[in-house]
Amino acid sequence: MKRVVFMFPGQGSQDLGMGHAFYQHDDEAKTTVDNANDWLGFDIRGYMFDGPIETLTETKHAQPALVLSSGLALAQLTKAGVHPVAVLGHSLGEYSALVASGSLSLEQAVKLVYQRGLLMEQADPMQQGGMSAVLGLDEVTLEQVLAETEGKVEVANLNSPGQIVISGDKAAIEAITPKIKMAGAKRVIPLPVSGPFHSSFMRPQAEKFQAVLSDVAICSPDIPLLHNVTAKEATQPEQIKSLLIEQLYSKVRFQESIEQLLGQEIDAFVEVGNKKVLSGLVKKIDRKARVFHVEDIDSLQAFLTWYKEESE
């Protein structure tokens, strides 16, 4: 069998119609989405399929919608007999990875990230925080420049060579942007997010999220899951909970996680869920890596054709 890794996208990959193809063509997928309305107590199905996009993009809606969409694609892969040798997610995507690893049920994950999304929205009610992608600058140099902001701007995501995301006070980000460019960055791109995620500004919400997690039963994973905070595995439920709390205000070490997996004779990285953001990052980390994405019937069949041919 081919050795494949499942990757799960995070917030920002949402779009109208995600998961609709599976909903239309698979009775189990339809039941899952319909049940999700009951899990959450509102019409997540309507937000996903009909919008408006502004409502879907709200953090408290985008997060459960993305986990649900990835869950539909994951179920199709499982039904087809595809089992990954490892899983990981980008930020929010870590909850989908927990489902794939057997640590959480899809219902648990969808409910949990709705609560997570609510808390994250409440972190910055005046919308004074933001995030920007810095292209073409290394982490050490960027950290040296950000030191001038005295903690108001921090490195949030280490995505790929030449792509780092910063997070913090929006005005401080704007003020330091010219110096970041002078230090060698090719571009600094503001991101359409509603707060300073993965920064110390999220610590108060992390403490509140700890109370939410205390009532959630997490199982030990059945397969290796690389966590954002450490780029390493964790096997004990309480350790996993601690990492999920810490993840809210810590760096996402996506590049480091992929680099570790590249040394394990992986045949393909499969992005399970909407869009191809993580697939693009993997190709930037290693242009020779084989990547697939599974978000609808056509992309599922394209992957399964390769998987079955190469496995025979």
Buried (B, 14 or more C-beta within 10 A) or exposed (E): EBEBBBBBBBBBBBBBBBBBBBBEEBEEBBEBBEBBEEBBEBBBBEBBBBBEEEEBBBBBBBBBBBBBBBBBBBBBBEEBEBEBBBBBBBBBBBBBBBBBBBBBBBBBBBBBBBBBBBBBBBBBEEEBBBBBBBBBBBEEBBEEBBEEBEEBBBBBBBBBBEBBBBBBBBEBBBBBBEEBBEBEBEEBEEBEBBBBBBBBBBBBBBEBBBEBBEEBEBBEBEBBBBBBBBBBBBEEBEBBBBBBBBBBBBBBBBBBBBBBBBEEEBBBBBBBBBBBBBBBBBBBBBEEBBBBBBBBBEBBEEBBEBBEEEEE
